[in-house]
Amino acid sequence: MRELSGRVAVVTGAASGIGRGIVLALARAGMHTVASDIDGSGAQAVSEEAAMIGPRSLALQTDVSDPTSVEALADKTWAEFGACHVLCNNAGVAVARPAAETTDEDWRWTLRVNLWGVVNGVNTFLQRLKVQDEPAHIVNTASMSGHLPTPLLSAYTASKYAVVGLSECLAIELADTPIGISVLCPGAVNTRIGDAGRSRPQALGPDVPIRESIREALAKGMDAERAGEIVCRGIEEDEFWIFSHPEMASFVESRQRGIEASFARWKERLS
Ligand SMILES: NC(=O)c1ccc[n+]([C@@H]2O[C@H](COP(=O)([O-])OP(=O)(O)OC[C@H]3O[C@@H](n4cnc5c(N)ncnc54)[C@H](O)[C@@H]3O)[C@@H](O)[C@H]2O)c1
């Protein structure tokens, strides 16, 4: 979608990290922005930043795991701006535990935010975007954990593989429409995802403190505003895969080589 200026973008998980970076980059590109997050005051602060550098911005408190809340996000966006052209399904959480210790509650929370949050965004907005019949673009935030196993993050990894799979299906289904689709797959970005437990519903029990090694890796990660600029470029260039960390390609190739070697062994066994 080449022309962003004057159009309208909705970003979930916008109060912090990559979501904030995306809002600011799109505002800088001249877009009206809707900063939405379960953290309503954080969304408000980011919306105020966006309004300083771009045109109008609105903050909305939204729980992406709740379809009614996402429906309200769409209703208010169209009521305020009369349109939506970019949707970034970005909100996400992580629980760091060995797979065998990951509880039902950890699984439920991770999948409800990371996977169902994207599903709710797609189900709510896509039909409206089709009716609107103008150029539009959806960006789903996955991760390099959607391509590679990440130890201690099994529920997170499973959720991100699912977001990659959903996005690849959408790319095929939307090929003949004016609606583009991207899947954002970052490596480490310096954000607050290590403290994701701050938004964990109390009913799901306590979160586990993030491991120091993960915290250190995140602190050394890419600046989140840079990640936002990369997303903006991916939308403008209608690029399906947004790989903000191309240096990680060799890990994906190595996994692929393992799969190909296994295919070759099975071919021999079964011939
Ligand atoms: N930081 C990284 O290294 C990294 C790498 C790859 C992918 N990602 C992905 O990037 C996305 C953004 O994460 P981040 O790193 O900026 O973390 P972050 O914690 O800084 O921001 C995540 C935001 O999502 C919000 N959120 C959580 N639950 C929500 C819900 N139910 N409804 C609405 N908003 C909710 C949080 O309040 C927070 O503002 C996530 O999908 C994450 O999985 C992050």
The ligand as an SDF file (V2000), in Angstrom:
LIG
                    3D

 44 48  0  0  0  0  0  0  0  0999 V2000
   10.1950   -8.0500   21.9680 N   0  0  0  0  0  0  0  0  0  0  0  0
   10.5900   -9.0330   21.1710 C   0  0  0  0  0  0  0  0  0  0  0  0
   11.7720   -9.4430   21.1720 O   0  0  0  0  0  0  0  0  0  0  0  0
    9.6150   -9.6630   20.2290 C   0  0  0  0  0  0  0  0  0  0  0  0
   10.1170  -10.5240   19.2500 C   0  0  0  0  0  0  0  0  0  0  0  0
    9.2350  -11.1200   18.3600 C   0  0  0  0  0  0  0  0  0  0  0  0
    7.8870  -10.8390   18.4260 C   0  0  0  0  0  0  0  0  0  0  0  0
    7.4220   -9.9920   19.3880 N   0  0  0  0  0  0  0  0  0  0  0  0
    5.9840   -9.7320   19.4110 C   0  0  0  0  0  0  0  0  0  0  0  0
    5.7510   -8.3410   19.3180 O   0  0  0  0  0  0  0  0  0  0  0  0
    4.4630   -8.0380   19.8430 C   0  0  0  0  0  0  0  0  0  0  0  0
    4.5640   -6.8490   20.7690 C   0  0  0  0  0  0  0  0  0  0  0  0
    5.3160   -7.2210   21.9210 O   0  0  0  0  0  0  0  0  0  0  0  0
    6.4380   -6.2930   22.5650 P   0  0  0  0  0  0  0  0  0  0  0  0
    7.6990   -7.0260   22.5050 O   0  0  0  0  0  0  0  0  0  0  0  0
    6.3570   -4.9350   22.0370 O   0  0  0  0  0  0  0  0  0  0  0  0
    5.9900   -6.3450   24.1060 O   0  0  0  0  0  0  0  0  0  0  0  0
    5.4100   -5.2480   25.1020 P   0  0  0  0  0  0  0  0  0  0  0  0
    5.0900   -5.9820   26.3530 O   0  0  0  0  0  0  0  0  0  0  0  0
    6.3500   -4.1030   25.1970 O   0  0  0  0  0  0  0  0  0  0  0  0
    4.0740   -4.7800   24.3800 O   0  0  0  0  0  0  0  0  0  0  0  0
    2.9650   -5.6580   24.2740 C   0  0  0  0  0  0  0  0  0  0  0  0
    1.6830   -4.8640   24.4720 C   0  0  0  0  0  0  0  0  0  0  0  0
    0.5680   -5.7580   24.3370 O   0  0  0  0  0  0  0  0  0  0  0  0
   -0.4000   -5.3840   25.3080 C   0  0  0  0  0  0  0  0  0  0  0  0
   -1.3330   -6.4740   25.5930 N   0  0  0  0  0  0  0  0  0  0  0  0
   -1.1090   -7.5930   26.3240 C   0  0  0  0  0  0  0  0  0  0  0  0
   -2.2420   -8.3190   26.4020 N   0  0  0  0  0  0  0  0  0  0  0  0
   -3.1720   -7.6520   25.6960 C   0  0  0  0  0  0  0  0  0  0  0  0
   -4.5480   -7.9100   25.4070 C   0  0  0  0  0  0  0  0  0  0  0  0
   -5.1810   -8.9920   25.8870 N   0  0  0  0  0  0  0  0  0  0  0  0
   -5.2190   -7.0150   24.6550 N   0  0  0  0  0  0  0  0  0  0  0  0
   -4.6030   -5.8980   24.1750 C   0  0  0  0  0  0  0  0  0  0  0  0
   -3.3190   -5.5900   24.4400 N   0  0  0  0  0  0  0  0  0  0  0  0
   -2.6160   -6.4720   25.1900 C   0  0  0  0  0  0  0  0  0  0  0  0
    0.4240   -5.0020   26.5160 C   0  0  0  0  0  0  0  0  0  0  0  0
   -0.3150   -4.2160   27.4360 O   0  0  0  0  0  0  0  0  0  0  0  0
    1.5900   -4.2490   25.8730 C   0  0  0  0  0  0  0  0  0  0  0  0
    1.3400   -2.8710   25.7840 O   0  0  0  0  0  0  0  0  0  0  0  0
    3.9700   -9.3160   20.5160 C   0  0  0  0  0  0  0  0  0  0  0  0
    3.0680   -9.9950   19.6670 O   0  0  0  0  0  0  0  0  0  0  0  0
    5.2470  -10.1250   20.6720 C   0  0  0  0  0  0  0  0  0  0  0  0
    4.9950  -11.5060   20.7250 O   0  0  0  0  0  0  0  0  0  0  0  0
    8.2460   -9.4010   20.2830 C   0  0  0  0  0  0  0  0  0  0  0  0
  1  2  1  0
  2  3  2  0
  2  4  1  0
  4  5  1  0
  4 44  2  0
  5  6  2  0
  6  7  1  0
  7  8  2  0
  8  9  1  0
  8 44  1  0
  9 10  1  0
  9 42  1  0
 10 11  1  0
 11 12  1  0
 11 40  1  0
 12 13  1  0
 13 14  1  0
 14 15  2  0
 14 16  1  0
 14 17  1  0
 17 18  1  0
 18 19  2  0
 18 20  1  0
 18 21  1  0
 21 22  1  0
 22 23  1  0
 23 24  1  0
 23 38  1  0
 24 25  1  0
 25 26  1  0
 25 36  1  0
 26 27  1  0
 26 35  1  0
 27 28  2  0
 28 29  1  0
 29 30  1  0
 29 35  2  0
 30 31  1  0
 30 32  2  0
 32 33  1  0
 33 34  2  0
 34 35  1  0
 36 37  1  0
 36 38  1  0
 38 39  1  0
 40 41  1  0
 40 42  1  0
 42 43  1  0
M  CHG  2   8   1  16  -1
M  END
$$$$
